[in-house]
Amino acid sequence: MIQFYMTPGSCSTGIHILLEEVGLVFGANLVNLLAGDQFKPEYLAINPKASIPTLVRDDGVALTDFQSIAWWLARAYPRRALLPETLDGELQVLERMNYAVNTLHGQGFTRIFTTDKFCANPAEQAAIQAQGREIIDRGFALVEQWLEGQDYLVANRYSIADAALFYVAFWANRIQIPLPANCQAHLERMLKRPAVRQVLAEEGYGAMLR
């Protein structure tokens, strides 16, 4: 059976959603990041990067980042139509998924959630967080343009890029960062999808669904 290593409310939530969209049966393994589970020898043996999410396929191959897992799910289960049919459309999905993961998450939210990793001096941490907020605001402003006139990020069709955008918009909502109108509409649209509602309920965020 496929094994999924996740932390509720983290970037792994986006992969959890895609797993439900595909309809896979999988084993869910919780990784407590605050407790340092990601550094335990048994987890490092699976994912030496000490990161989440991790997906171990039934052939034993471990995929250890959001993008590779999402892309594999889309390509391995094409009937779910999580990627466009054209090469250019697929490339656009990958570009926008990577922007959500690498820029909004990797450069923006990490400066807010893990400020001490950027600067150990408490006197300078407010400036690091402000820089993170600037990256987030600039990032969502660009996504706002991508969403103009359409429900989803690419070709007005749901794709793996939308799952990536969802989790960073979910974070923004949780820490009360206002989203531009199109981004807010996308978040609300995603919250109506059955797979999203199921995942949020399972991960302890059912209050968002009321």
TORPA-4810 file (N, C-alpha, C, O; in nm, 3 decimals):
<nodes>
NODE_1_0.084_-0.120_0.000_0.000_0.000_0.000_0.087_0.125_0.000_0.192_0.129_0.065_M
NODE_2_0.044_0.226_-0.072_0.112_0.356_-0.071_0.110_0.413_0.071_0.009_0.407_0.140_I
NODE_3_0.225_0.468_0.113_0.236_0.529_0.246_0.259_0.679_0.231_0.347_0.722_0.157_Q
NODE_4_0.179_0.757_0.301_0.185_0.902_0.294_0.226_0.957_0.429_0.164_0.926_0.531_F
NODE_5_0.331_1.038_0.430_0.382_1.100_0.552_0.345_1.247_0.550_0.380_1.319_0.457_Y
NODE_6_0.275_1.291_0.654_0.210_1.422_0.650_0.207_1.487_0.787_0.223_1.422_0.890_M
NODE_7_0.186_1.619_0.785_0.160_1.697_0.905_0.034_1.777_0.880_0.032_1.860_0.789_T
NODE_8_-0.073_1.758_0.958_-0.197_1.831_0.935_-0.174_1.983_0.932_-0.103_2.039_1.015_P
NODE_9_-0.237_2.047_0.834_-0.229_2.192_0.821_-0.104_2.243_0.755_-0.085_2.364_0.744_G
NODE_10_-0.017_2.154_0.709_0.107_2.194_0.645_0.092_2.187_0.493_-0.019_2.172_0.442_S
NODE_11_0.204_2.198_0.422_0.201_2.185_0.277_0.152_2.047_0.235_0.100_2.031_0.124_C
NODE_12_0.167_1.948_0.323_0.121_1.813_0.289_-0.031_1.807_0.274_-0.083_1.712_0.215_S
NODE_13_-0.101_1.907_0.325_-0.246_1.912_0.307_-0.282_1.915_0.159_-0.380_1.853_0.117_T
NODE_14_-0.203_1.986_0.079_-0.228_1.990_-0.065_-0.217_1.854_-0.129_-0.297_1.819_-0.215_G
NODE_15_-0.118_1.776_-0.088_-0.102_1.640_-0.141_-0.214_1.550_-0.089_-0.266_1.467_-0.164_I
NODE_16_-0.250_1.566_0.036_-0.362_1.489_0.092_-0.487_1.510_0.008_-0.560_1.415_-0.021_H
NODE_17_-0.510_1.634_-0.032_-0.626_1.664_-0.118_-0.615_1.591_-0.251_-0.712_1.532_-0.298_I
NODE_18_-0.497_1.595_-0.312_-0.480_1.528_-0.442_-0.499_1.377_-0.429_-0.556_1.315_-0.519_L
NODE_19_-0.452_1.318_-0.321_-0.472_1.175_-0.299_-0.621_1.142_-0.294_-0.665_1.040_-0.348_L
NODE_20_-0.698_1.228_-0.230_-0.842_1.205_-0.223_-0.907_1.231_-0.359_-1.001_1.161_-0.397_E
NODE_21_-0.859_1.330_-0.430_-0.913_1.358_-0.564_-0.892_1.237_-0.655_-0.980_1.202_-0.734_E
NODE_22_-0.775_1.174_-0.645_-0.743_1.058_-0.727_-0.821_0.935_-0.680_-0.851_0.846_-0.760_V
NODE_23_-0.853_0.930_-0.552_-0.927_0.818_-0.497_-0.839_0.701_-0.456_-0.883_0.586_-0.460_G
NODE_24_-0.716_0.729_-0.416_-0.624_0.623_-0.377_-0.649_0.575_-0.234_-0.692_0.652_-0.148_L
NODE_25_-0.622_0.448_-0.213_-0.617_0.393_-0.078_-0.472_0.403_-0.033_-0.382_0.356_-0.103_V
NODE_26_-0.448_0.463_0.083_-0.311_0.484_0.129_-0.305_0.480_0.281_-0.405_0.500_0.349_F
NODE_27_-0.186_0.453_0.331_-0.163_0.461_0.473_-0.117_0.600_0.511_-0.025_0.653_0.449_G
NODE_28_-0.180_0.661_0.611_-0.145_0.796_0.655_-0.057_0.787_0.779_-0.093_0.724_0.878_A
NODE_29_0.060_0.851_0.773_0.156_0.850_0.882_0.184_0.994_0.925_0.233_1.075_0.847_N
NODE_30_0.152_1.025_1.049_0.168_1.162_1.098_0.314_1.187_1.138_0.378_1.106_1.204_L
NODE_31_0.364_1.302_1.096_0.500_1.346_1.130_0.485_1.475_1.211_0.443_1.578_1.159_V
NODE_32_0.520_1.467_1.339_0.511_1.583_1.427_0.638_1.666_1.413_0.742_1.635_1.472_N
NODE_33_0.629_1.773_1.334_0.747_1.855_1.308_0.796_1.925_1.434_0.917_1.937_1.455_L
NODE_34_0.704_1.971_1.517_0.744_2.042_1.639_0.819_1.950_1.735_0.906_1.995_1.809_L
NODE_35_0.783_1.823_1.733_0.851_1.726_1.819_0.980_1.672_1.757_1.054_1.598_1.821_A
NODE_36_1.005_1.709_1.631_1.127_1.666_1.565_1.121_1.528_1.504_1.224_1.464_1.482_G
NODE_37_0.999_1.480_1.475_0.987_1.347_1.415_1.063_1.334_1.284_1.108_1.226_1.248_D
NODE_38_1.076_1.445_1.213_1.141_1.442_1.081_1.290_1.411_1.091_1.354_1.380_0.991_Q
NODE_39_1.346_1.421_1.212_1.489_1.394_1.231_1.516_1.257_1.293_1.632_1.221_1.317_F
NODE_40_1.411_1.181_1.316_1.431_1.047_1.372_1.491_0.955_1.266_1.457_0.967_1.148_K
NODE_41_1.579_0.865_1.307_1.649_0.778_1.210_1.555_0.703_1.117_1.583_0.688_0.998_P
NODE_42_1.443_0.657_1.170_1.352_0.579_1.088_1.288_0.664_0.978_1.258_0.614_0.869_E
NODE_43_1.268_0.793_1.006_1.213_0.880_0.902_1.321_0.924_0.804_1.297_0.930_0.684_Y
NODE_44_1.439_0.953_0.854_1.550_0.992_0.767_1.586_0.878_0.671_1.637_0.903_0.562_L
NODE_45_1.561_0.755_0.711_1.586_0.643_0.622_1.493_0.645_0.501_1.525_0.592_0.395_A
NODE_46_1.377_0.709_0.519_1.281_0.721_0.410_1.304_0.850_0.332_1.304_0.850_0.209_I
NODE_47_1.323_0.959_0.406_1.343_1.091_0.345_1.461_1.160_0.412_1.443_1.224_0.515_N
NODE_48_1.581_1.148_0.356_1.700_1.208_0.416_1.695_1.360_0.423_1.776_1.421_0.493_P
NODE_49_1.603_1.421_0.351_1.590_1.567_0.355_1.519_1.615_0.481_1.516_1.735_0.508_K
NODE_50_1.462_1.522_0.557_1.390_1.555_0.681_1.278_1.655_0.656_1.259_1.749_0.732_A
NODE_51_1.205_1.633_0.549_1.099_1.725_0.510_0.969_1.649_0.487_0.968_1.526_0.481_S
NODE_52_0.863_1.724_0.475_0.734_1.668_0.435_0.685_1.749_0.315_0.728_1.863_0.295_I
NODE_53_0.596_1.690_0.235_0.541_1.556_0.243_0.636_1.452_0.186_0.731_1.484_0.114_P
NODE_54_0.609_1.327_0.220_0.676_1.213_0.158_0.570_1.112_0.117_0.476_1.085_0.192_T
NODE_55_0.585_1.059_-0.001_0.496_0.953_-0.049_0.582_0.834_-0.090_0.669_0.846_-0.177_L
NODE_56_0.558_0.720_-0.028_0.628_0.597_-0.066_0.533_0.513_-0.150_0.431_0.464_-0.101_V
NODE_57_0.568_0.499_-0.276_0.482_0.424_-0.367_0.483_0.275_-0.332_0.565_0.230_-0.253_R
NODE_58_0.392_0.201_-0.391_0.386_0.058_-0.359_0.502_-0.021_-0.418_0.518_-0.139_-0.387_D
NODE_59_0.584_0.045_-0.503_0.706_-0.022_-0.550_0.827_0.013_-0.462_0.939_-0.028_-0.492_D
NODE_60_0.802_0.088_-0.353_0.908_0.122_-0.259_0.980_0.252_-0.287_1.062_0.295_-0.206_G
NODE_61_0.954_0.315_-0.400_1.019_0.441_-0.433_0.958_0.554_-0.351_0.835_0.568_-0.345_V
NODE_62_1.044_0.635_-0.288_0.998_0.747_-0.207_1.007_0.878_-0.286_1.112_0.910_-0.340_A
NODE_63_0.897_0.950_-0.292_0.894_1.084_-0.350_0.891_1.183_-0.235_0.808_1.171_-0.145_L
NODE_64_0.982_1.281_-0.236_1.006_1.357_-0.114_0.990_1.508_-0.129_1.052_1.584_-0.056_T
NODE_65_0.907_1.552_-0.223_0.870_1.694_-0.226_0.733_1.708_-0.290_0.685_1.618_-0.359_D
NODE_66_0.671_1.821_-0.267_0.533_1.845_-0.313_0.522_1.826_-0.463_0.432_1.756_-0.511_F
NODE_67_0.612_1.890_-0.539_0.598_1.892_-0.683_0.609_1.753_-0.745_0.529_1.717_-0.832_Q
NODE_68_0.706_1.675_-0.701_0.723_1.542_-0.761_0.605_1.452_-0.728_0.561_1.374_-0.812_S
NODE_69_0.554_1.462_-0.606_0.439_1.380_-0.568_0.316_1.421_-0.651_0.247_1.336_-0.707_I
NODE_70_0.290_1.551_-0.658_0.173_1.599_-0.731_0.181_1.561_-0.878_0.082_1.516_-0.936_A
NODE_71_0.298_1.579_-0.939_0.314_1.547_-1.081_0.297_1.398_-1.104_0.233_1.357_-1.201_W
NODE_72_0.355_1.314_-1.015_0.340_1.170_-1.030_0.194_1.128_-1.020_0.148_1.045_-1.100_W
NODE_73_0.121_1.183_-0.924_-0.021_1.149_-0.910_-0.097_1.183_-1.037_-0.181_1.106_-1.084_L
NODE_74_-0.068_1.301_-1.093_-0.138_1.343_-1.214_-0.105_1.254_-1.333_-0.193_1.218_-1.410_A
NODE_75_0.022_1.219_-1.347_0.063_1.138_-1.462_0.025_0.991_-1.444_-0.007_0.923_-1.541_R
NODE_76_0.029_0.942_-1.321_-0.003_0.802_-1.297_-0.153_0.773_-1.305_-0.194_0.660_-1.330_A
NODE_77_-0.234_0.878_-1.285_-0.380_0.862_-1.287_-0.441_0.965_-1.381_-0.511_1.056_-1.337_Y
NODE_78_-0.415_0.951_-1.510_-0.455_1.054_-1.607_-0.606_1.072_-1.620_-0.652_1.179_-1.661_P
NODE_79_-0.683_0.970_-1.586_-0.829_0.984_-1.597_-0.885_1.091_-1.505_-0.996_1.140_-1.526_R
NODE_80_-0.808_1.126_-1.401_-0.855_1.230_-1.309_-0.833_1.371_-1.366_-0.880_1.469_-1.308_R
NODE_81_-0.762_1.380_-1.478_-0.744_1.506_-1.551_-0.687_1.617_-1.462_-0.738_1.729_-1.461_A
NODE_82_-0.581_1.585_-1.388_-0.518_1.683_-1.302_-0.409_1.762_-1.373_-0.346_1.850_-1.313_L
NODE_83_-0.387_1.731_-1.500_-0.296_1.806_-1.587_-0.366_1.833_-1.720_-0.448_1.752_-1.763_L
NODE_84_-0.335_1.945_-1.785_-0.390_1.969_-1.918_-0.340_1.864_-2.018_-0.241_1.794_-1.992_P
NODE_85_-0.408_1.854_-2.130_-0.371_1.756_-2.231_-0.253_1.802_-2.316_-0.183_1.720_-2.374_E
NODE_86_-0.231_1.932_-2.324_-0.123_1.983_-2.409_0.005_2.002_-2.329_0.001_2.023_-2.208_T
NODE_87_0.118_1.993_-2.398_0.247_2.013_-2.333_0.258_2.154_-2.276_0.302_2.172_-2.163_L
NODE_88_0.217_2.254_-2.353_0.225_2.392_-2.305_0.138_2.412_-2.182_0.176_2.485_-2.090_D
NODE_89_0.021_2.349_-2.180_-0.065_2.360_-2.063_-0.003_2.295_-1.941_-0.012_2.348_-1.831_G
NODE_90_0.061_2.179_-1.961_0.127_2.111_-1.850_0.242_2.195_-1.796_0.261_2.204_-1.675_E
NODE_91_0.318_2.255_-1.886_0.428_2.339_-1.842_0.379_2.459_-1.761_0.442_2.499_-1.664_L
NODE_92_0.266_2.515_-1.801_0.211_2.628_-1.727_0.165_2.586_-1.588_0.184_2.659_-1.491_Q
NODE_93_0.106_2.468_-1.579_0.066_2.415_-1.448_0.189_2.398_-1.359_0.187_2.438_-1.242_V
NODE_94_0.295_2.339_-1.414_0.417_2.319_-1.335_0.477_2.451_-1.291_0.521_2.465_-1.177_L
NODE_95_0.478_2.549_-1.381_0.532_2.681_-1.347_0.456_2.744_-1.231_0.517_2.796_-1.138_E
NODE_96_0.324_2.738_-1.236_0.243_2.804_-1.133_0.241_2.725_-1.003_0.236_2.784_-0.895_R
NODE_97_0.245_2.594_-1.012_0.260_2.513_-0.891_0.393_2.544_-0.823_0.398_2.563_-0.701_M
NODE_98_0.499_2.549_-0.901_0.631_2.577_-0.844_0.636_2.716_-0.782_0.704_2.736_-0.681_N
NODE_99_0.566_2.811_-0.840_0.566_2.946_-0.783_0.499_2.946_-0.645_0.547_3.010_-0.551_Y
NODE_100_0.387_2.874_-0.634_0.319_2.866_-0.504_0.408_2.800_-0.400_0.418_2.846_-0.286_A
NODE_101_0.474_2.690_-0.439_0.554_2.612_-0.344_0.688_2.680_-0.314_0.726_2.694_-0.198_V
NODE_102_0.758_2.723_-0.418_0.894_2.775_-0.400_0.898_2.921_-0.354_0.983_2.959_-0.275_N
NODE_103_0.806_3.003_-0.405_0.810_3.145_-0.373_0.716_3.181_-0.258_0.761_3.229_-0.154_T
NODE_104_0.587_3.158_-0.276_0.493_3.194_-0.170_0.524_3.117_-0.041_0.530_3.177_0.067_L
NODE_105_0.544_2.987_-0.052_0.578_2.907_0.065_0.725_2.921_0.102_0.758_2.966_0.211_H
NODE_106_0.814_2.883_0.010_0.956_2.870_0.041_1.026_3.000_0.075_1.119_3.001_0.156_G
NODE_107_0.982_3.111_0.014_1.046_3.239_0.042_0.962_3.330_0.131_1.016_3.409_0.208_Q
NODE_108_0.830_3.319_0.119_0.743_3.408_0.195_0.702_3.355_0.331_0.742_3.409_0.434_G
NODE_109_0.622_3.248_0.332_0.568_3.198_0.459_0.676_3.143_0.551_0.662_3.148_0.673_F
NODE_110_0.784_3.089_0.495_0.888_3.038_0.583_0.952_3.149_0.665_0.995_3.126_0.778_T
NODE_111_0.958_3.269_0.611_1.013_3.382_0.687_0.923_3.421_0.803_0.969_3.481_0.901_R
NODE_112_0.795_3.389_0.793_0.702_3.419_0.900_0.693_3.304_1.000_0.693_3.326_1.121_I
NODE_113_0.686_3.181_0.949_0.667_3.065_1.036_0.797_3.019_1.104_0.793_2.970_1.217_F
NODE_114_0.909_3.035_1.037_1.036_2.987_1.091_1.141_3.099_1.083_1.248_3.081_1.025_T
NODE_115_1.107_3.211_1.140_1.192_3.330_1.130_1.333_3.306_1.184_1.430_3.358_1.130_T
NODE_116_1.343_3.226_1.291_1.473_3.204_1.354_1.572_3.133_1.262_1.693_3.142_1.284_D
NODE_117_1.523_3.065_1.160_1.613_2.999_1.066_1.682_3.099_0.973_1.787_3.070_0.916_K
NODE_118_1.623_3.216_0.961_1.681_3.321_0.877_1.768_3.415_0.958_1.863_3.474_0.906_F
NODE_119_1.735_3.430_1.087_1.811_3.522_1.171_1.791_3.485_1.318_1.678_3.480_1.367_C
NODE_120_1.902_3.459_1.387_1.894_3.420_1.527_1.878_3.539_1.621_1.840_3.522_1.737_A
NODE_121_1.906_3.657_1.572_1.898_3.778_1.654_1.753_3.825_1.662_1.697_3.868_1.561_N
NODE_122_1.690_3.819_1.782_1.550_3.859_1.795_1.525_4.003_1.749_1.415_4.035_1.703_P
NODE_123_1.623_4.089_1.762_1.605_4.229_1.725_1.586_4.247_1.575_1.531_4.348_1.531_A
NODE_124_1.630_4.150_1.497_1.620_4.161_1.352_1.509_4.076_1.292_1.487_4.078_1.171_E
NODE_125_1.439_4.002_1.376_1.341_3.907_1.323_1.216_3.976_1.268_1.154_3.924_1.175_Q
NODE_126_1.180_4.089_1.323_1.064_4.161_1.270_1.087_4.203_1.125_0.994_4.201_1.044_A
NODE_127_1.209_4.240_1.094_1.241_4.278_0.957_1.234_4.157_0.863_1.192_4.171_0.748_A
NODE_128_1.273_4.040_0.911_1.265_3.918_0.831_1.118_3.885_0.804_1.083_3.849_0.691_I
NODE_129_1.034_3.897_0.905_0.892_3.870_0.886_0.828_3.970_0.791_0.741_3.934_0.711_Q
NODE_130_0.870_4.095_0.800_0.818_4.196_0.709_0.858_4.165_0.565_0.780_4.185_0.472_A
NODE_131_0.979_4.116_0.549_1.023_4.077_0.415_0.939_3.960_0.363_0.901_3.957_0.246_Q
NODE_132_0.910_3.865_0.452_0.825_3.754_0.414_0.687_3.800_0.373_0.631_3.752_0.274_G
NODE_133_0.631_3.894_0.448_0.498_3.946_0.415_0.500_4.018_0.280_0.405_4.007_0.202_R
NODE_134_0.608_4.089_0.251_0.620_4.156_0.122_0.623_4.054_0.007_0.559_4.075_-0.096_E
NODE_135_0.695_3.946_0.026_0.701_3.840_-0.076_0.563_3.778_-0.095_0.522_3.752_-0.208_I
NODE_136_0.493_3.754_0.014_0.359_3.696_0.007_0.263_3.788_-0.066_0.190_3.744_-0.155_I
NODE_137_0.262_3.915_-0.029_0.170_4.010_-0.093_0.200_4.024_-0.242_0.109_4.028_-0.324_D
NODE_138_0.328_4.031_-0.274_0.367_4.042_-0.416_0.330_3.914_-0.491_0.287_3.918_-0.607_R
NODE_139_0.346_3.801_-0.424_0.314_3.673_-0.488_0.166_3.658_-0.516_0.128_3.618_-0.626_G
NODE_140_0.084_3.690_-0.419_-0.060_3.679_-0.441_-0.110_3.782_-0.543_-0.209_3.758_-0.612_F
NODE_141_-0.042_3.895_-0.552_-0.079_3.993_-0.655_-0.058_3.936_-0.795_-0.137_3.962_-0.886_A
NODE_142_0.049_3.859_-0.812_0.073_3.795_-0.941_-0.030_3.685_-0.966_-0.082_3.673_-1.076_L
NODE_143_-0.058_3.604_-0.865_-0.158_3.499_-0.879_-0.294_3.560_-0.912_-0.372_3.502_-0.987_V
NODE_144_-0.322_3.676_-0.855_-0.448_3.747_-0.884_-0.463_3.770_-1.034_-0.573_3.757_-1.088_E
NODE_145_-0.354_3.805_-1.101_-0.359_3.826_-1.246_-0.384_3.695_-1.319_-0.460_3.691_-1.416_Q
NODE_146_-0.321_3.586_-1.273_-0.342_3.456_-1.337_-0.487_3.411_-1.327_-0.537_3.345_-1.418_W
NODE_147_-0.553_3.446_-1.218_-0.691_3.402_-1.196_-0.795_3.494_-1.260_-0.914_3.464_-1.255_L
NODE_148_-0.753_3.602_-1.318_-0.848_3.697_-1.375_-0.935_3.629_-1.481_-0.885_3.577_-1.580_E
NODE_149_-1.065_3.630_-1.457_-1.160_3.576_-1.554_-1.172_3.425_-1.557_-1.237_3.371_-1.647_G
NODE_150_-1.111_3.354_-1.461_-1.124_3.209_-1.461_-1.128_3.155_-1.318_-1.083_3.219_-1.223_Q
NODE_151_-1.184_3.036_-1.307_-1.203_2.975_-1.176_-1.077_2.910_-1.122_-1.055_2.906_-1.001_D
NODE_152_-0.992_2.858_-1.214_-0.872_2.786_-1.173_-0.749_2.842_-1.244_-0.762_2.922_-1.337_Y
NODE_153_-0.631_2.800_-1.201_-0.508_2.868_-1.241_-0.472_2.856_-1.388_-0.417_2.949_-1.445_L
NODE_154_-0.502_2.743_-1.449_-0.460_2.721_-1.588_-0.579_2.669_-1.669_-0.642_2.570_-1.634_V
NODE_155_-0.607_2.739_-1.778_-0.710_2.696_-1.874_-0.847_2.674_-1.809_-0.928_2.598_-1.860_A
NODE_156_-0.871_2.741_-1.696_-0.999_2.734_-1.626_-1.037_2.591_-1.588_-1.155_2.557_-1.580_N
NODE_157_-0.934_2.507_-1.565_-0.957_2.368_-1.525_-0.877_2.336_-1.399_-0.762_2.378_-1.385_R
NODE_158_-0.939_2.263_-1.310_-0.872_2.223_-1.186_-0.749_2.138_-1.217_-0.754_2.049_-1.301_Y
NODE_159_-0.639_2.167_-1.149_-0.515_2.093_-1.171_-0.436_2.085_-1.040_-0.479_2.136_-0.937_S
NODE_160_-0.321_2.018_-1.047_-0.236_2.007_-0.930_-0.187_2.144_-0.881_-0.155_2.160_-0.764_I
NODE_161_-0.182_2.242_-0.971_-0.140_2.377_-0.930_-0.240_2.438_-0.832_-0.201_2.514_-0.743_A
NODE_162_-0.367_2.405_-0.848_-0.469_2.462_-0.759_-0.458_2.405_-0.617_-0.490_2.474_-0.520_D
NODE_163_-0.415_2.281_-0.606_-0.393_2.224_-0.472_-0.278_2.294_-0.402_-0.282_2.314_-0.281_A
NODE_164_-0.175_2.332_-0.479_-0.063_2.406_-0.420_-0.106_2.546_-0.378_-0.072_2.593_-0.269_A
NODE_165_-0.180_2.613_-0.466_-0.229_2.746_-0.430_-0.320_2.739_-0.309_-0.317_2.828_-0.224_L
NODE_166_-0.400_2.635_-0.299_-0.492_2.625_-0.186_-0.419_2.626_-0.053_-0.460_2.698_0.038_F
NODE_167_-0.312_2.549_-0.041_-0.253_2.539_0.093_-0.189_2.670_0.137_-0.189_2.701_0.256_Y
NODE_168_-0.132_2.748_0.043_-0.075_2.877_0.085_-0.186_2.979_0.112_-0.172_3.063_0.200_V
NODE_169_-0.295_2.973_0.037_-0.408_3.061_0.065_-0.473_3.023_0.198_-0.518_3.109_0.272_A
NODE_170_-0.476_2.895_0.226_-0.526_2.844_0.355_-0.442_2.901_0.469_-0.496_2.945_0.571_F
NODE_171_-0.310_2.902_0.452_-0.223_2.962_0.553_-0.253_3.110_0.570_-0.263_3.160_0.682_W
NODE_172_-0.266_3.181_0.459_-0.295_3.324_0.467_-0.423_3.348_0.545_-0.429_3.439_0.628_A
NODE_173_-0.523_3.269_0.519_-0.650_3.281_0.590_-0.632_3.255_0.739_-0.691_3.323_0.822_N
NODE_174_-0.551_3.154_0.771_-0.531_3.117_0.911_-0.463_3.227_0.991_-0.493_3.245_1.109_R
NODE_175_-0.370_3.301_0.929_-0.297_3.405_1.002_-0.345_3.545_0.964_-0.278_3.645_0.989_I
NODE_176_-0.464_3.549_0.902_-0.535_3.674_0.873_-0.457_3.768_0.782_-0.450_3.889_0.806_Q
NODE_177_-0.399_3.712_0.677_-0.342_3.793_0.569_-0.449_3.805_0.462_-0.490_3.704_0.405_I
NODE_178_-0.496_3.926_0.434_-0.603_3.942_0.335_-0.557_3.897_0.196_-0.445_3.924_0.155_P
NODE_179_-0.646_3.828_0.126_-0.619_3.783_-0.009_-0.686_3.876_-0.110_-0.794_3.928_-0.083_L
NODE_180_-0.624_3.897_-0.226_-0.692_3.970_-0.333_-0.820_3.898_-0.372_-0.838_3.780_-0.342_P
NODE_181_-0.909_3.969_-0.439_-1.044_3.918_-0.465_-1.045_3.784_-0.539_-1.116_3.692_-0.498_A
NODE_182_-0.969_3.772_-0.646_-0.969_3.647_-0.722_-0.910_3.532_-0.643_-0.957_3.418_-0.653_N
NODE_183_-0.807_3.560_-0.563_-0.746_3.457_-0.478_-0.843_3.412_-0.369_-0.851_3.294_-0.337_C
NODE_184_-0.917_3.508_-0.312_-1.017_3.474_-0.211_-1.128_3.389_-0.272_-1.174_3.293_-0.211_Q
NODE_185_-1.170_3.425_-0.393_-1.274_3.347_-0.461_-1.225_3.206_-0.491_-1.301_3.110_-0.480_A
NODE_186_-1.098_3.193_-0.528_-1.041_3.061_-0.553_-1.041_2.978_-0.424_-1.077_2.860_-0.426_H
NODE_187_-1.000_3.039_-0.313_-1.001_2.969_-0.184_-1.142_2.921_-0.152_-1.161_2.805_-0.114_L
NODE_188_-1.240_3.008_-0.167_-1.378_2.970_-0.136_-1.429_2.861_-0.230_-1.505_2.773_-0.189_E
NODE_189_-1.386_2.867_-0.355_-1.424_2.764_-0.452_-1.364_2.629_-0.414_-1.429_2.525_-0.422_R
NODE_190_-1.239_2.632_-0.372_-1.172_2.509_-0.330_-1.240_2.450_-0.207_-1.250_2.328_-0.194_M
NODE_191_-1.285_2.534_-0.117_-1.347_2.487_0.007_-1.479_2.415_-0.019_-1.532_2.349_0.070_L
NODE_192_-1.533_2.428_-0.139_-1.657_2.360_-0.175_-1.632_2.223_-0.238_-1.725_2.143_-0.254_K
NODE_193_-1.506_2.195_-0.273_-1.476_2.066_-0.335_-1.485_1.955_-0.230_-1.431_1.971_-0.120_R
NODE_194_-1.551_1.844_-0.261_-1.567_1.736_-0.162_-1.434_1.685_-0.105_-1.425_1.659_0.015_P
NODE_195_-1.332_1.671_-0.189_-1.203_1.621_-0.139_-1.141_1.717_-0.039_-1.082_1.675_0.060_A
NODE_196_-1.154_1.847_-0.066_-1.099_1.948_0.024_-1.174_1.945_0.157_-1.112_1.951_0.263_V
NODE_197_-1.303_1.936_0.152_-1.383_1.933_0.273_-1.351_1.808_0.356_-1.341_1.815_0.479_R
NODE_198_-1.334_1.696_0.290_-1.300_1.573_0.361_-1.164_1.584_0.430_-1.149_1.546_0.546_Q
NODE_199_-1.067_1.636_0.357_-0.931_1.647_0.412_-0.927_1.744_0.530_-0.867_1.713_0.633_V
NODE_200_-0.989_1.858_0.516_-0.988_1.955_0.626_-1.056_1.899_0.750_-1.011_1.921_0.862_L
NODE_201_-1.165_1.826_0.730_-1.232_1.764_0.844_-1.141_1.661_0.909_-1.132_1.655_1.032_A
NODE_202_-1.074_1.580_0.828_-0.984_1.477_0.883_-0.864_1.537_0.953_-0.815_1.481_1.051_E
NODE_203_-0.816_1.651_0.905_-0.696_1.712_0.964_-0.727_1.808_1.078_-0.637_1.870_1.133_E
NODE_204_-0.855_1.821_1.114_-0.891_1.901_1.230_-0.924_2.046_1.202_-0.920_2.129_1.293_G
NODE_205_-0.957_2.077_1.076_-0.988_2.215_1.040_-1.131_2.227_0.989_-1.161_2.308_0.901_Y
NODE_206_-1.219_2.147_1.045_-1.359_2.148_1.003_-1.427_2.281_1.025_-1.527_2.311_0.959_G
NODE_207_-1.376_2.364_1.117_-1.439_2.494_1.144_-1.438_2.584_1.021_-1.524_2.671_1.007_A
NODE_208_-1.342_2.563_0.932_-1.336_2.645_0.810_-1.453_2.616_0.717_-1.483_2.696_0.628_M
NODE_209_-1.518_2.503_0.736_-1.621_2.460_0.644_-1.761_2.510_0.684_-1.858_2.486_0.613_L
NODE_210_-1.770_2.577_0.795_-1.901_2.621_0.843_-1.944_2.749_0.774_-2.052_2.801_0.802_R
</nodes>
